[in-house]
């Protein structure tokens, strides 16, 4: 397939633009965002460097009662187990109080790791391009501008081959119920679609976070796998609890995608456990 012009996500110089904004938060979700903004400083005190929203809420695409609140918190030092437990407690409280969200997910990192050379094209890119500032000094000011190139592709999603054994363990350890499998299908579907998209992102020369659009972009370059990724995109929004879907991910689509990714972009640099 010939190269196509970017559909979205770049500025006039070809740099990725930040996709979210507080102005895009829909009215239904503003109270929960305000509550998170008010409570995080009390939780972490002077150790809090900055906090960010990411996901559908700052993109303005969240669904009432279906979407979760996604937060990234940067501390001035590396987080402890107690910090993670406190963040989980806050998330559970927000989830109970605000029926318009379906769960809270909080990523917790030390500032130096987010700014490190190792994470420059992974977590650093994530903060600079996919996170919306909520509190504190924006770390994006200390990070470079990013292009949708092969280096970014490698360092964001070039570790699928290392993840697949863990996925198999999670599947084997899950309860044998549709309810227990549904979150796994949702998580793995989204991960595979995003990996499929970043595989072709440098050729497409653009960015989107819409799963259906990601699958559509991928389909233009890998038509034989198009139906699988389009189905995964649907399951990313409306997951099923079918064990055959999970098996297909770890026995077929996942291994193929990991091998093709490594062939095209190489393998992501290892991180400490």
C-alpha positions as CSV (number, residue, x, y, z in Angstrom):
1,X,0.0,0.0,0.0
2,X,1.3,3.5,-0.8
3,X,1.9,6.0,2.0
4,X,-1.1,8.1,2.9
5,X,-1.2,11.6,4.4
6,X,-1.8,11.8,8.2
7,X,-5.4,11.9,9.3
8,X,-4.9,13.3,12.7
9,X,-2.6,14.0,15.5
10,X,0.3,16.0,14.0
11,X,1.1,19.7,13.9
12,X,2.4,21.6,10.8
13,X,6.0,20.4,11.5
14,X,5.0,16.7,11.8
15,X,5.2,16.5,15.6
16,X,2.6,14.6,17.6
17,X,0.3,17.0,19.4
18,X,-1.2,16.4,22.8
19,X,-4.5,14.8,22.3
20,X,-6.5,15.8,25.5
21,X,-7.6,18.9,27.2
22,X,-9.4,19.9,30.4
23,X,-11.8,21.9,28.2
24,X,-12.9,18.6,26.5
25,X,-14.0,17.0,29.8
26,X,-17.8,16.5,29.5
27,X,-20.0,18.1,32.1
28,X,-20.9,14.7,33.6
29,X,-17.3,14.0,34.4
30,X,-16.2,17.4,35.7
31,X,-17.2,16.7,39.4
32,X,-15.0,13.5,39.6
33,X,-12.1,15.3,37.9
34,X,-12.4,18.1,40.4
35,X,-12.6,15.6,43.3
36,X,-9.4,13.9,42.1
37,X,-7.6,17.3,41.7
38,X,-8.7,18.3,45.3
39,X,-7.7,15.1,47.0
40,X,-4.4,14.2,45.4
41,X,-2.4,17.0,47.2
42,X,-3.8,15.9,50.6
43,X,-2.8,12.3,49.8
44,X,0.8,12.9,48.8
45,X,1.6,16.3,50.2
46,X,4.9,17.9,49.2
47,X,6.0,14.7,47.5
48,X,3.5,15.3,44.7
49,X,5.2,16.8,41.7
50,X,2.3,16.7,39.2
51,X,-0.8,14.8,38.1
52,X,-2.4,14.1,34.8
53,X,-5.5,12.8,33.2
54,X,-5.4,10.4,30.2
55,X,-7.9,8.3,28.3
56,X,-11.4,9.0,27.2
57,X,-12.3,11.6,29.8
58,X,-9.8,14.3,28.7
59,X,-10.4,13.4,25.0
60,X,-14.1,14.1,25.5
61,X,-15.2,10.6,24.3
62,X,-16.1,9.1,27.7
63,X,-19.4,7.2,28.2
64,X,-21.4,7.8,31.3
65,X,-21.4,4.7,33.5
66,X,-19.0,2.9,31.2
67,X,-15.7,4.8,31.1
68,X,-13.1,4.8,33.9
69,X,-11.1,7.7,35.3
70,X,-7.4,7.3,34.3
71,X,-4.8,9.2,36.3
72,X,-1.0,9.4,36.1
73,X,0.7,10.8,39.2
74,X,4.4,11.9,39.3
75,X,6.1,11.9,42.7
76,X,9.3,13.7,43.5
77,X,10.8,10.3,44.4
78,X,10.0,6.7,43.5
79,X,6.6,5.5,44.8
80,X,6.5,3.0,47.7
81,X,4.0,0.2,48.3
82,X,2.2,2.5,50.7
83,X,1.9,5.1,48.0
84,X,0.3,2.6,45.7
85,X,-2.1,1.4,48.4
86,X,-3.1,5.0,49.1
87,X,-3.7,5.6,45.4
88,X,-5.8,2.4,45.2
89,X,-7.8,3.6,48.2
90,X,-8.5,7.0,46.6
91,X,-9.5,5.3,43.4
92,X,-12.0,3.0,45.2
93,X,-13.5,6.0,47.0
94,X,-14.0,8.0,43.8
95,X,-15.5,5.0,42.1
96,X,-18.0,4.6,44.9
97,X,-18.9,8.2,45.0
98,X,-19.3,8.9,41.3
99,X,-21.6,6.5,39.4
100,X,-20.7,8.2,36.1
101,X,-17.3,6.4,36.1
102,X,-16.7,2.6,36.0
103,X,-13.5,2.3,38.0
104,X,-10.3,4.4,38.5
105,X,-6.9,3.5,37.3
106,X,-3.8,5.3,38.6
107,X,-0.3,5.1,37.3
108,X,2.3,6.1,39.9
109,X,5.9,7.0,39.0
110,X,8.8,8.9,40.2
111,X,9.6,12.1,38.3
112,X,13.2,11.1,37.5
113,X,12.0,7.8,35.9
114,X,9.5,9.7,33.7
115,X,12.3,12.0,32.6
116,X,14.9,9.3,32.2
117,X,16.7,8.5,28.9
118,X,15.4,5.0,29.1
119,X,11.8,6.1,29.2
120,X,12.2,9.0,26.8
121,X,10.2,7.3,24.1
122,X,7.8,5.4,26.2
123,X,6.6,6.9,29.5
124,X,8.1,10.3,28.5
125,X,6.2,10.3,25.3
126,X,3.1,9.1,27.1
127,X,3.2,12.1,29.5
128,X,4.0,14.6,26.7
129,X,1.4,13.4,24.2
130,X,-1.3,11.4,25.8
131,X,-1.6,13.0,29.3
132,X,-3.5,16.2,30.2
133,X,-2.0,18.2,33.0
134,X,-4.2,18.4,36.1
135,X,-1.9,19.5,38.9
136,X,1.7,20.8,39.3
137,X,4.4,21.6,36.8
138,X,3.9,19.9,33.4
139,X,6.8,17.5,32.8
140,X,6.2,17.9,29.0
141,X,8.2,21.1,29.2
142,X,11.3,19.0,29.9
143,X,10.7,16.4,27.2
144,X,11.3,16.6,23.4
145,X,8.8,16.9,20.6
146,X,7.9,13.5,19.2
147,X,7.4,12.2,15.7
148,X,5.5,9.0,14.8
149,X,8.7,7.2,13.7
150,X,10.2,3.7,14.1
151,X,12.0,4.6,17.3
152,X,8.8,5.6,19.0
153,X,7.0,2.5,17.7
154,X,9.8,0.3,19.1
155,X,9.9,1.8,22.5
156,X,6.2,2.1,23.1
157,X,5.0,-1.4,22.0
158,X,8.0,-3.4,21.0
159,X,7.7,-5.7,24.0
160,X,4.7,-7.8,23.1
161,X,6.9,-10.9,22.8
162,X,7.9,-10.5,26.5
163,X,4.4,-9.9,27.6
164,X,2.7,-13.0,26.1
165,X,4.0,-15.5,28.7
166,X,2.5,-13.3,31.4
167,X,-0.8,-13.0,29.5
168,X,-0.9,-16.8,29.4
169,X,-0.4,-17.0,33.1
170,X,-3.1,-14.5,33.8
171,X,-5.5,-16.4,31.6
172,X,-4.7,-19.7,33.3
173,X,-5.1,-18.1,36.7
174,X,-8.5,-16.5,36.0
175,X,-11.7,-18.0,37.3
176,X,-13.6,-20.0,34.7
177,X,-16.4,-17.5,34.3
178,X,-17.4,-15.0,31.6
179,X,-17.3,-12.3,34.2
180,X,-13.7,-13.0,35.1
181,X,-12.6,-13.3,31.5
182,X,-14.3,-10.1,30.3
183,X,-11.7,-7.7,31.8
184,X,-8.9,-9.8,30.3
185,X,-10.5,-9.7,26.9
186,X,-10.9,-5.9,27.1
187,X,-7.3,-5.3,28.3
188,X,-5.7,-7.6,25.8
189,X,-7.9,-6.5,22.9
190,X,-6.9,-2.9,23.5
191,X,-3.2,-3.7,23.8
192,X,-3.2,-5.7,20.6
193,X,-5.0,-3.1,18.6
194,X,-2.7,-0.3,19.8
195,X,0.3,-2.5,19.0
196,X,-1.1,-3.3,15.5
197,X,-1.6,0.5,15.0
198,X,1.9,1.5,16.1
199,X,3.4,-1.2,13.9
200,X,2.1,0.8,10.9
201,X,2.1,4.3,12.5
202,X,5.4,5.4,10.9
203,X,4.1,4.6,7.4
204,X,0.7,6.2,8.1
205,X,2.4,9.2,9.7
206,X,-0.2,10.2,12.2
207,X,-1.8,9.4,15.6
208,X,-5.2,8.4,16.9
209,X,-6.4,6.8,20.1
210,X,-9.7,5.6,18.6
211,X,-9.5,1.8,18.6
212,X,-11.7,1.4,15.5
213,X,-9.6,3.9,13.6
214,X,-6.4,2.2,14.7
215,X,-7.7,-1.1,13.4
216,X,-8.8,0.5,10.1
217,X,-5.3,2.0,9.6
218,X,-3.7,-1.3,10.3
219,X,-6.1,-3.0,7.8
220,X,-4.7,-0.9,5.0
221,X,-1.2,-2.5,5.5
222,X,-2.1,-6.0,6.7
223,X,-5.4,-6.9,5.0
224,X,-5.0,-10.6,5.9
225,X,-5.1,-9.8,9.6
226,X,-7.6,-6.9,9.3
227,X,-10.7,-8.8,10.4
228,X,-8.9,-10.0,13.6
229,X,-7.8,-6.5,14.6
230,X,-11.2,-5.0,13.8
231,X,-12.9,-7.6,16.0
232,X,-10.4,-6.9,18.7
233,X,-11.2,-3.2,18.5
234,X,-14.9,-4.0,19.1
235,X,-14.0,-6.2,22.1
236,X,-11.9,-3.4,23.4
237,X,-15.1,-1.4,23.8
238,X,-17.6,-4.2,24.4
239,X,-15.7,-7.2,25.7
240,X,-16.9,-10.8,25.8
241,X,-15.9,-13.5,28.2
242,X,-15.1,-16.2,25.5
243,X,-12.1,-18.3,26.4
244,X,-11.5,-18.9,22.6
245,X,-10.9,-15.2,22.1
246,X,-8.2,-15.2,24.8
247,X,-6.6,-18.4,23.3
248,X,-6.6,-16.8,19.8
249,X,-4.8,-13.8,21.3
250,X,-1.9,-15.7,22.9
251,X,-1.7,-18.5,20.4
252,X,-2.2,-16.7,17.1
253,X,-2.6,-13.0,16.7
254,X,-0.3,-12.1,19.6
255,X,2.7,-14.2,18.5
256,X,2.3,-13.1,14.9
257,X,2.2,-9.5,15.8
258,X,5.2,-9.8,18.2
259,X,7.3,-11.4,15.4
260,X,6.3,-8.9,12.8
261,X,6.9,-6.0,15.2
262,X,10.4,-7.2,16.0
263,X,11.1,-7.7,12.3
264,X,10.0,-4.2,11.3
265,X,11.0,-2.1,14.4
266,X,13.1,-4.2,16.6
267,X,12.6,-5.0,20.3
268,X,12.0,-2.5,23.1
269,X,14.9,-1.9,25.4
270,X,14.4,-4.0,28.6
271,X,13.2,-2.2,31.8
272,X,14.0,-3.1,35.4
273,X,11.3,-5.4,36.8
